[in-house]
Amino acid sequence: MTRRFGFLIALVTCLMQINLGFAQDNMLSQGAYWTEDEANSIMKKWAGEWTTKSDWEARAEVIRKGIINGMSLDQMPKRDTPFNVIIHSTREMDGYIVENIAIESFPGFFITGNLYRPLSKEPFQKRPGILSVHGHGPDLRFGESVQKRSAAFARMGAVVFAYDMIGYGDSKQVDHKIPIALTIQTYNSQRVIDYLSSRPDVNPDEIAVTGESGGGTQTIMITAIDPRIKVSVPVVMVSAYFFGGCTCESGMPVHKSANHQTNNVEIAALAAPRPMLLVSDGGDWTKNTPRIEMPYLQKVYALYDGESNLDNTHLPSERHDYGPNKRYPVYNFFDHYLEMNAGKLPYKNGFDESFVTLLSREELEVFNEAHPIPANALKGDAAVTNYLKLKP
C-alpha cells in the first residue's frame, strides 16, 4: 500500500511537471510568431489601447514584470558576490588598450571577454562604460565587427566590455541552448554593469549597451529591466513580427503570460525616454522598421516629450550584420549622448577604422594553458542548472 501510494505521488508530481512544461511552452512566442501583416494590425490595435503616459506606464510595468518573471530572473543569486577579476595580456594599440578579462558572475560561473580602454595622456577622468554584446555565429567576440567597434568606442573615450554569449568563445561551461540561456545571459549583463560601475575609471551614470541580432535582443532586454542603462543601440533585431529564433531570446515566456501579450517593439519601448538608436536593414526582419516599428516607438517617446532621443538608421540595401555602415551611425550617436569624442577617430569622407589592429582568437582568449579556468568552475548544463535551481 505504501509503495503504491508512493508511486501515485511520484506519478502526480511528474504529471504536474509535464503540465507546467506544457503551460510554459504554450506561453512562448518564438521566431516569426506572426505574419508581417498580422503584426502591423496588432501594433495598431495596441496603439489604440493607451493614450496617456499613465496608461502606457501601467502597460510598461506589466511588460517589465513579464520579462523578469518569465525568465525567473528574480530567483537568481543576489548580485553581491566578489567579481574575482582575472585580467591579463594588456596591449597598447593606436589610441586604445585591450585586455583579456573574466569576472565571476555567480559562484563558479565566469563571464569572459575583452576590456577595451582609452590610451590617452589626458588627466584622469571617469569614462562612459559600454556593454558590447555580440550575436550568433562562430565565436564573434574574436571577429572583425566586435573588435573594430569596441576599439573605436575606446578610442572615443569609453571603457568597453565585449563579452561572450554563453556557449561561445571562452564561455564553454554550458551549451548555448541550455533552456535557461536567456536568464543566464541577462544576469551576466547585469553583472557586467555591476563591474563597470565599480571601476574607478567608469562613470556609473553613463552606461550604454549595443549589440546585433541576438545581441540586439539582449540589448533591449537589459535596457528594459535595468535603469542603469542610459543609452541603447539595438542593431538588426527589433521587429514587430519576429521574436528571436534562439533559446537565448525567446526560449522562456518573456513575451506572453496568462494576462498579457507583447513583442520586441514594446520591450524596446521600455527604454523611453532614454536615448535609443535602432539600426535596421532591408535584408531581414527589420525591413519594416521605418513604417511599422518606429511609429509605435515614436508614440511612446512622445509621451515623455522625448522624440529627439529616438532615432533610426535604415539601410534598405544591406543585410543582417553589424558592418561598417551600421557602426558609423553608432559612433555619432554615442558621441552625442555620452561623454565621448568621435573626433578622435580618423575621418575622411567617412570614418576610417584602419587604426584597429585585429587580433587572433589565441591572442584574445581568456582561458588557456597559462591561464586555466579557475578550479571552482561549474562544468556542464546539469551542474549549472542544479546550482541555480530555478523554478518555472
C-alpha positions in Angstrom: 0.0 0.0 0.0 2.8 2.4 1.0 4.7 1.5 -2.2 1.5 2.1 -4.3 0.9 5.5 -2.5 4.5 6.5 -3.2 4.1 5.6 -6.8 1.0 7.7 -7.1 2.7 10.7 -5.5 5.6 10.3 -7.9 3.2 10.0 -10.9 1.2 13.1 -9.9 4.4 15.0 -9.4 5.6 14.0 -12.8 2.3 14.9 -14.5 2.4 18.3 -12.7 5.9 19.0 -14.0 4.8 17.9 -17.5 1.8 20.2 -17.3 3.9 23.1 -16.1 6.2 22.5 -19.1 3.3 22.4 -21.5 1.9 25.6 -19.9 5.3 27.3 -20.3 5.6 26.1 -23.9 2.1 27.4 -24.6 3.3 30.9 -23.5 6.3 31.0 -25.8 6.3 33.5 -28.7 9.2 32.4 -30.9 10.6 33.2 -34.3 8.2 34.6 -36.9 5.3 34.3 -34.4 3.0 36.5 -36.6 3.0 37.4 -40.2 4.1 40.9 -41.1 0.5 42.0 -41.8 -0.8 40.4 -38.5 1.9 42.3 -36.6 1.0 45.5 -38.3 -2.6 45.1 -37.3 -1.7 44.2 -33.7 0.5 47.2 -33.3 -2.3 49.5 -34.5 -4.6 47.8 -32.0 -2.2 48.2 -29.1 -1.6 51.8 -30.0 -5.3 52.5 -29.6 -5.4 50.9 -26.2 -3.4 53.6 -24.4 -3.4 57.3 -24.8 -1.8 58.9 -21.7 1.5 58.5 -20.1 -0.1 56.8 -17.1 -1.8 54.3 -19.4 1.5 53.4 -21.1 3.4 53.2 -17.8 0.8 50.7 -16.4 1.3 48.6 -19.5 5.0 49.0 -19.3 5.0 47.7 -15.7 3.1 44.6 -16.8 5.6 44.0 -19.7 8.6 44.5 -17.4 7.3 42.1 -14.7 6.5 39.7 -17.5 10.2 39.7 -18.6 11.5 39.3 -15.1 9.0 36.6 -14.1 9.2 34.8 -17.4 12.9 34.3 -17.2 12.8 33.7 -13.4 15.4 36.4 -13.1 14.2 37.2 -9.5 15.3 33.7 -8.5 18.9 34.2 -9.5 21.6 34.7 -6.8 21.9 38.1 -5.2 24.5 40.1 -7.1 26.7 40.8 -4.1 29.4 38.2 -4.6 33.0 39.2 -5.4 33.9 39.6 -9.1 37.2 37.7 -8.6 38.5 39.6 -11.7 41.1 37.9 -14.0 42.9 40.3 -16.3 45.9 39.5 -18.4 47.6 40.2 -21.8 47.4 44.0 -21.6 48.3 45.5 -25.0 48.7 49.2 -26.0 47.3 49.9 -29.5 46.7 53.0 -31.6 44.6 55.1 -29.2 43.3 52.2 -27.1 44.2 49.4 -24.8 42.9 45.9 -25.0 43.0 43.2 -22.2 41.6 39.7 -21.7 39.2 39.6 -18.8 36.9 37.3 -16.9 34.7 38.1 -13.9 32.8 35.7 -11.7 29.1 36.1 -12.4 27.9 33.8 -9.7 30.0 31.3 -7.7 31.6 29.0 -10.2 30.4 30.7 -13.4 32.5 33.2 -15.4 31.8 35.9 -17.8 34.6 36.0 -20.4 35.6 38.7 -22.8 37.9 41.6 -23.6 38.2 45.0 -22.0 38.9 48.0 -24.3 40.1 51.2 -22.7 41.3 54.6 -23.9 45.0 55.1 -24.3 45.3 58.8 -23.5 47.6 61.3 -21.9 44.7 63.4 -20.8 44.2 63.9 -17.0 42.3 61.1 -15.2 38.6 61.2 -15.6 35.7 58.9 -15.3 34.6 57.5 -18.6 31.4 56.1 -20.0 31.1 52.3 -19.8 29.8 50.3 -22.8 28.5 46.7 -22.9 29.4 45.3 -26.4 27.2 42.3 -27.0 27.6 40.0 -30.0 25.1 38.0 -31.9 25.0 34.4 -33.0 27.9 33.0 -35.0 31.2 31.2 -34.7 32.8 33.0 -31.7 32.0 36.5 -32.9 33.9 38.2 -30.0 37.1 37.4 -31.9 35.6 38.7 -35.2 36.2 42.0 -37.0 32.9 43.7 -36.1 33.3 43.3 -32.3 37.0 44.2 -32.3 36.5 47.3 -34.5 33.5 48.8 -32.8 34.9 48.1 -29.3 38.3 49.6 -30.2 36.6 52.7 -31.8 34.4 53.2 -28.7 37.6 53.0 -26.5 39.5 55.5 -28.7 36.5 57.8 -28.4 36.8 57.7 -24.6 34.8 54.8 -23.2 35.6 51.7 -21.2 34.2 48.8 -23.2 33.4 45.2 -22.0 33.0 42.9 -25.0 31.7 39.6 -23.6 30.8 36.2 -24.8 27.4 34.8 -25.2 27.3 31.6 -23.2 28.4 28.6 -25.2 30.7 30.8 -27.4 34.3 32.0 -27.2 35.7 31.1 -23.7 32.3 30.7 -22.2 32.0 26.9 -22.6 30.7 26.0 -19.1 27.3 25.4 -20.6 25.8 24.8 -24.0 24.4 27.9 -25.7 21.0 26.4 -25.9 20.6 25.4 -22.3 16.9 26.1 -21.5 17.8 28.9 -19.1 20.1 30.6 -21.5 18.1 33.9 -21.5 18.2 34.0 -17.7 22.0 33.5 -17.5 22.8 35.9 -20.3 20.6 38.7 -18.8 22.0 38.1 -15.4 25.5 38.2 -16.9 24.7 41.6 -18.5 23.6 42.9 -15.1 26.9 41.7 -13.6 28.8 43.4 -16.4 27.0 46.6 -15.4 27.9 46.0 -11.8 31.5 45.5 -12.7 31.8 48.5 -14.9 30.1 50.7 -12.4 32.5 49.6 -9.7 35.6 50.6 -11.7 37.2 53.9 -10.6 37.6 54.9 -14.3 34.0 54.5 -15.2 31.1 56.9 -14.6 28.2 54.8 -13.4 25.8 57.4 -14.7 27.0 56.8 -18.3 26.4 53.2 -19.1 25.4 52.2 -22.6 24.8 48.9 -24.5 24.8 47.8 -28.1 24.7 44.5 -29.9 23.5 42.9 -33.1 20.9 40.2 -33.8 20.8 38.0 -30.6 23.0 40.7 -29.1 20.3 43.1 -30.1 17.8 41.1 -28.2 20.0 41.2 -25.1 20.4 44.9 -25.7 16.6 45.6 -25.5 16.1 43.1 -22.6 18.7 44.6 -20.3 17.7 48.1 -21.2 14.0 47.3 -20.4 14.7 46.0 -16.9 17.8 47.9 -15.8 17.5 51.7 -15.5 21.3 52.0 -15.2 21.5 51.7 -19.0 21.3 55.3 -20.2 21.9 54.8 -23.9 20.8 51.8 -26.0 21.5 50.8 -29.6 19.9 47.5 -30.7 21.2 46.6 -34.2 19.2 44.5 -36.8 16.8 43.0 -34.3 13.8 45.0 -33.2 10.8 43.6 -35.1 7.0 43.6 -34.6 6.6 40.1 -36.0 9.9 38.3 -35.3 10.6 37.5 -31.6 14.0 35.9 -31.9 14.6 32.4 -33.0 17.1 31.1 -30.4 16.6 29.7 -26.9 18.5 32.7 -25.5 16.0 35.1 -27.0 12.6 33.5 -26.8 13.0 30.2 -25.2 11.3 31.4 -22.0 7.9 33.0 -21.6 9.0 36.7 -21.6 6.6 37.9 -24.2 3.4 36.3 -23.0 1.6 35.3 -19.8 -1.9 34.4 -18.7 -2.8 38.1 -18.7 -0.6 39.8 -21.4 1.0 39.5 -24.8 3.8 41.8 -26.0 6.6 41.8 -28.6 10.1 43.1 -29.0 8.9 46.6 -30.1 7.2 47.1 -26.8 10.1 45.7 -24.9 12.4 48.2 -26.8 9.9 50.9 -25.9 10.6 50.4 -22.2 13.8 52.4 -22.9 11.8 55.6 -23.2 12.7 58.4 -22.7 16.4 57.3 -22.7 18.3 57.8 -25.9 17.9 54.8 -28.3 19.0 54.3 -31.9 17.6 51.4 -33.9 19.7 50.2 -36.8 17.8 48.3 -39.4 18.2 46.9 -42.9 16.3 45.6 -45.9 17.5 42.0 -45.8 16.0 40.7 -42.5 13.0 41.1 -40.2 13.9 44.8 -39.6 13.0 45.8 -43.1 9.7 47.4 -42.0 11.3 49.4 -39.1 10.6 52.9 -40.6 7.0 52.1 -41.4 5.8 49.8 -38.5 8.2 49.7 -35.6 9.3 53.3 -35.4 5.8 54.9 -35.4 4.9 52.9 -32.3 8.1 53.8 -30.6 7.7 57.5 -31.5 4.2 57.5 -29.9 5.7 56.2 -26.7 8.6 58.6 -26.7 6.2 61.5 -27.4 4.5 60.8 -24.0 7.8 62.0 -22.4 8.5 64.8 -24.9 11.5 62.7 -25.8 11.1 62.3 -29.6 14.6 63.8 -30.1 16.1 60.9 -28.1 14.8 58.2 -30.5 16.4 57.6 -33.9 16.6 55.1 -36.7 19.3 54.3 -39.3 17.7 52.2 -42.0 19.9 50.7 -44.7 17.5 49.1 -47.2 20.2 47.8 -49.5 22.1 46.0 -46.7 21.6 42.7 -44.9 21.9 41.2 -41.4 25.2 42.2 -39.8 27.0 45.0 -37.8 29.1 46.1 -40.7 30.8 49.5 -41.2 27.7 51.4 -42.4 25.9 50.2 -39.3 28.8 51.0 -36.9 29.3 54.6 -38.1 25.9 56.0 -37.1 26.5 54.4 -33.6 29.8 56.3 -33.3 27.9 59.6 -33.8 25.0 58.6 -31.6 27.3 57.7 -28.6 29.3 60.9 -29.3 26.1 62.9 -28.9 24.7 61.3 -25.8 27.8 60.2 -23.9 31.0 62.0 -22.8 32.8 60.6 -25.9 34.5 62.2 -28.8 34.0 60.8 -32.3 36.6 63.4 -33.4 39.3 61.1 -32.1 38.5 58.6 -34.9 40.2 59.1 -38.2 37.7 60.7 -40.6 37.9 61.5 -44.3 34.7 61.2 -46.3 33.6 58.8 -43.6 35.1 57.1 -40.5 38.3 55.2 -41.1 38.8 52.1 -38.8 42.2 51.1 -40.2 43.8 52.1 -36.9 42.3 49.0 -35.3 44.7 46.0 -35.0 42.7 42.8 -35.5 44.0 40.2 -33.0 43.7 36.4 -33.3 41.5 34.2 -31.3 44.6 32.9 -29.4 45.5 36.5 -28.5 42.1 37.3 -27.2 41.2 34.1 -25.3 41.0 34.4 -21.6 41.5 30.8 -20.6 44.5 28.8 -22.0 47.4 26.8 -20.6 49.0 29.8 -19.0 45.6 31.0 -17.6 43.4 28.0 -16.9 39.8 28.4 -15.8 39.5 28.5 -12.0 39.2 25.2 -10.2 35.8 26.1 -8.8 34.2 26.4 -12.2 30.9 24.6 -12.7 31.1 22.3 -15.6 28.1 21.3 -17.8 24.5 22.2 -18.1 23.4 19.9 -15.2 25.9 21.4 -12.8 24.8 25.0 -13.5 21.1 24.1 -13.5 21.4 22.2 -10.3 23.3 25.1 -8.7 20.7 27.7 -9.7 17.6 25.6 -9.1 15.3 27.9 -11.0 11.6 27.1 -10.9 9.3 27.8 -14.0 
